[in-house]
């Protein structure tokens, strides 16, 4: 495998909120809260086969040359000595491209993220998409979004977040011919979002919270979730308040995950009273997301205050819905 002549790029990837109630594992919305990275690599190459472990390459070629900012700064200190997700995704994407597995002898990166970590806002998907895009640039000198999405989905296994992070906007993940395919959905241009994000991250990972979910739904609940998803999609397209409110009535994961969010019912009530159309858990939590129209800052503030009534410090966010997705620029 031959690397391209490009050796310095700037990458920007949005946050994302998955599920949106009944859209479990198939629906996600991109948010204009971003991870940004500038990466530069040496033209000299090494072969991964020359290392006993891919981590050895990371320790020599990447770890001494990475600078972190934003939400990643404290995280990098707490997890010192562990490969960052961007570098991990970069290596895994290279391995997918085989067969010789050439890597740069040195990789420098400045990585800054405003995305809260481990709060259901797609921080890991953003890093994975960034690493996959970097690998595509290293190998080909271009980062085609379809290729980046395929890499990121294979690496992380969460196609909903990867789809929104790669393409932006409201994305549904379909499966055709055994492959996950991202499909953009129309969303009413007047809809806006608000989030409240607790400062304390959840102890459980997204994967760990899945063990709380039922293996089966009875027929009534299954039909209810199908109806709710269709109602939600109709509400997102038309902007109808009642449809969005009814569409957030999930029976699969929200009833089992809400117990981990302090004051869940109070947060929902506060958001609705402040003008939200519907409220649900963002991804696997602990952030909460609300949809509505107009200025959503009062909704975000109301959810933040509800969190704090239950002993959890939180931040209020009212980001724009991101429509650009992954941005990759060659830096001269």
C-alpha positions in Angstrom: 0.0 0.0 0.0 1.4 3.4 -1.0 0.6 6.5 0.9 -0.5 9.7 -0.9 1.6 12.8 -1.4 -0.7 14.6 1.1 0.9 14.9 4.5 -1.0 17.5 6.5 -4.8 17.8 7.0 -7.3 19.5 9.1 -10.4 17.4 10.1 -13.6 18.5 11.8 -16.4 16.2 12.9 -19.7 17.0 14.6 -21.3 15.5 17.7 -24.4 13.4 17.2 -27.5 12.4 19.2 -28.6 8.8 18.4 -31.9 6.9 18.9 -34.1 10.0 19.4 -36.5 7.8 21.4 -37.8 4.8 19.3 -35.1 5.2 16.6 -32.8 2.8 18.6 -29.6 2.1 16.7 -31.1 3.4 13.4 -31.6 7.2 13.8 -29.2 10.0 14.7 -29.0 13.8 14.4 -25.7 15.7 13.9 -25.1 18.6 16.2 -22.8 21.6 15.6 -20.5 20.8 18.6 -17.3 19.6 17.1 -14.0 17.7 17.3 -11.3 19.3 15.4 -7.9 17.8 14.6 -4.8 18.9 12.6 -2.6 16.0 11.7 0.8 15.9 10.0 2.8 12.8 9.2 6.3 12.1 8.0 6.8 10.8 4.5 9.0 8.0 5.8 7.0 4.8 6.2 7.3 1.8 8.5 5.6 -1.6 8.3 3.3 -2.6 11.1 4.6 -6.1 10.8 7.9 -4.8 12.2 6.3 -4.2 15.5 5.3 -6.8 18.1 2.1 -4.9 18.8 0.3 -2.0 17.1 0.6 -0.2 20.4 4.3 -0.1 20.0 3.9 1.9 16.9 1.5 4.2 18.7 3.9 4.7 21.6 6.8 5.6 19.3 5.1 7.4 16.5 2.1 9.1 18.0 2.0 9.4 21.7 5.0 11.9 22.0 3.5 14.1 19.3 -0.1 14.6 20.4 -1.6 17.7 22.0 -5.1 17.7 23.4 -7.6 20.5 24.2 -11.2 21.0 25.2 -13.0 18.0 26.7 -10.1 15.8 25.7 -7.5 17.5 27.9 -8.6 16.1 31.2 -9.6 12.8 29.6 -6.1 12.4 28.1 -4.5 12.9 31.5 -6.9 10.4 33.2 -6.2 7.9 30.5 -2.5 8.6 30.1 -0.7 5.7 28.3 -3.8 4.6 26.4 -4.2 5.1 22.7 -6.6 7.9 21.7 -9.6 6.8 19.6 -8.5 8.8 16.6 -5.1 7.0 16.4 -6.8 3.7 17.1 -9.3 4.2 14.3 -6.5 5.3 12.0 -4.6 2.0 12.5 -7.7 -0.1 12.2 -8.7 1.6 9.0 -5.2 1.0 7.7 -5.5 -2.7 8.6 -8.8 -2.8 6.7 -7.0 -1.5 3.6 -4.2 -4.2 3.8 -2.2 -6.1 2.9 1.1 -4.5 3.8 -0.1 -2.2 6.5 2.3 0.7 6.0 2.2 3.5 8.5 4.0 6.8 8.9 7.1 6.8 11.0 5.8 9.8 12.8 2.3 11.2 13.2 1.8 14.6 14.9 -1.7 15.7 15.9 -3.4 18.6 17.7 -6.9 17.4 18.8 -9.4 19.6 20.4 -13.0 18.6 21.1 -16.0 20.5 22.5 -18.1 17.3 22.6 -18.8 16.1 26.1 -17.3 12.6 26.6 -19.4 9.6 27.6 -22.6 11.5 27.7 -24.5 10.2 24.7 -23.3 12.8 22.2 -21.3 10.7 19.9 -17.8 11.6 21.2 -16.3 8.2 20.3 -18.0 8.2 16.9 -16.5 11.7 16.1 -13.0 10.5 17.0 -13.5 7.3 15.0 -14.7 9.1 11.9 -11.8 11.5 12.3 -9.3 8.6 12.5 -10.9 6.9 9.5 -10.8 10.1 7.4 -7.1 10.5 8.3 -6.4 7.0 7.2 -8.2 7.6 3.9 -6.1 10.8 3.4 -2.9 8.9 4.2 -3.7 6.1 1.8 -5.4 7.9 -1.1 -5.0 11.6 -0.6 -8.8 12.0 -0.5 -11.5 11.1 2.0 -14.7 10.0 0.3 -17.5 10.1 2.8 -18.9 6.7 1.8 -15.5 5.1 2.4 -15.0 6.9 5.8 -18.5 5.8 6.9 -17.8 2.2 6.0 -14.5 2.3 7.9 -16.0 3.9 11.0 -19.0 1.6 11.1 -16.7 -1.5 10.8 -14.4 -0.1 13.5 -16.9 1.1 16.1 -20.1 -0.8 15.3 -22.5 2.1 15.8 -23.6 3.1 12.3 -26.2 5.6 13.5 -23.7 7.9 15.2 -21.1 7.3 12.4 -23.7 8.2 9.8 -24.6 11.6 11.4 -20.9 12.4 12.2 -19.9 11.7 8.6 -22.8 13.1 6.6 -24.5 15.6 8.9 -28.2 16.3 9.3 -30.7 13.7 10.3 -29.6 10.2 9.2 -31.3 6.8 9.2 -29.2 3.6 8.9 -30.7 1.1 6.5 -29.4 -2.4 5.8 -29.3 -3.6 2.2 -27.3 -6.5 0.8 -25.9 -7.1 4.2 -24.4 -3.6 4.5 -25.3 -0.6 6.6 -26.2 2.4 4.4 -26.7 5.9 5.7 -29.8 7.7 4.3 -30.5 11.4 4.9 -34.0 12.2 6.1 -35.9 15.5 5.7 -36.2 17.5 8.9 -38.4 20.6 9.2 -36.1 23.7 8.9 -37.7 25.4 11.9 -36.9 22.6 14.4 -34.2 23.3 17.0 -32.6 21.3 19.8 -31.7 21.8 23.4 -29.5 19.6 25.6 -28.6 19.4 29.3 -25.4 17.5 29.9 -24.4 16.5 33.5 -20.9 17.3 34.4 -20.4 13.9 35.9 -20.1 11.1 33.3 -22.0 7.9 33.6 -20.1 5.0 35.2 -21.5 2.6 32.6 -20.4 2.6 29.0 -22.9 2.5 26.1 -22.2 -1.2 25.8 -22.7 -1.8 29.5 -26.1 -0.1 29.5 -27.3 -2.5 26.8 -27.4 -5.4 29.2 -30.3 -3.6 30.9 -32.4 -3.8 27.8 -35.0 -6.5 27.3 -34.1 -9.3 24.8 -37.7 -9.4 23.6 -40.7 -7.1 23.4 -44.3 -8.3 23.6 -46.4 -7.7 20.6 -48.2 -4.7 22.0 -44.9 -3.0 22.9 -43.3 -3.9 19.5 -46.3 -2.4 17.6 -46.2 0.7 19.9 -42.5 1.3 19.1 -43.1 0.9 15.3 -45.9 3.3 15.5 -43.9 5.8 17.6 -41.0 5.7 15.2 -43.2 6.4 12.2 -45.0 9.2 14.2 -41.6 10.7 15.1 -40.4 10.7 11.5 -43.6 12.4 10.5 -43.2 14.9 13.2 -39.5 15.6 12.3 -40.5 16.1 8.7 -43.6 18.3 9.3 -42.5 20.0 12.6 -45.8 19.1 14.2 -45.6 19.4 18.0 -48.1 16.6 18.8 -46.4 14.2 16.5 -42.9 14.8 18.0 -44.4 14.4 21.5 -46.1 11.1 20.7 -43.1 10.0 18.7 -40.7 10.1 21.7 -42.8 7.4 23.5 -40.2 4.7 23.3 -40.8 1.3 24.9 -37.5 -0.4 24.1 -34.6 1.4 25.8 -35.7 4.6 27.5 -37.8 2.9 30.2 -34.8 0.9 31.2 -32.2 3.6 31.0 -34.0 6.5 32.6 -33.3 5.2 36.1 -29.7 6.1 35.7 -30.5 9.8 35.0 -31.2 11.7 38.2 -34.5 13.4 38.1 -35.5 12.1 34.6 -39.2 12.8 35.0 -38.6 16.3 36.4 -36.2 17.1 33.5 -38.9 16.1 31.0 -41.6 18.1 32.7 -39.3 21.2 33.0 -38.4 21.1 29.3 -42.1 20.7 28.2 -43.1 23.6 30.5 -40.3 25.7 28.9 -41.7 25.1 25.4 -40.1 21.8 24.2 -42.2 19.6 21.9 -40.6 16.4 23.1 -37.7 15.2 25.4 -35.7 12.0 25.5 -32.3 10.6 26.4 -29.5 11.5 24.0 -27.9 8.3 22.8 -27.3 6.1 25.9 -27.2 9.2 28.2 -26.7 10.9 30.5 -27.4 13.9 28.4 -31.0 14.8 27.7 -32.2 16.2 24.4 -35.3 18.2 23.6 -36.8 19.3 20.3 -38.9 22.4 19.6 -39.0 25.7 17.7 -37.6 29.1 18.3 -35.1 30.0 21.0 -34.3 26.7 22.8 -31.9 28.2 25.3 -34.7 28.6 27.9 -35.5 24.9 27.4 -31.8 23.9 27.9 -31.7 26.1 31.0 -34.8 24.5 32.4 -33.4 21.0 32.0 -30.1 22.1 33.6 -31.9 23.5 36.6 -33.9 20.3 36.9 -30.7 18.3 36.9 -29.3 20.5 39.6 -32.4 20.1 41.8 -31.4 16.4 41.9 -27.8 17.0 42.9 -26.2 16.9 39.4 -24.3 19.9 38.1 -25.0 20.2 34.4 -24.4 22.5 31.4 -27.1 23.8 29.1 -26.5 23.6 25.3 -28.6 24.8 22.4 -26.4 24.0 19.4 -27.4 24.4 15.7 -28.2 21.2 13.9 -25.1 20.4 11.8 -25.7 19.9 8.1 -22.1 19.6 6.9 -20.9 16.5 8.7 -17.2 15.5 8.2 -15.0 18.3 6.9 -11.5 17.5 5.6 -9.1 20.1 4.3 -5.5 19.6 3.0 -3.1 22.0 4.7 -0.2 23.3 2.8 
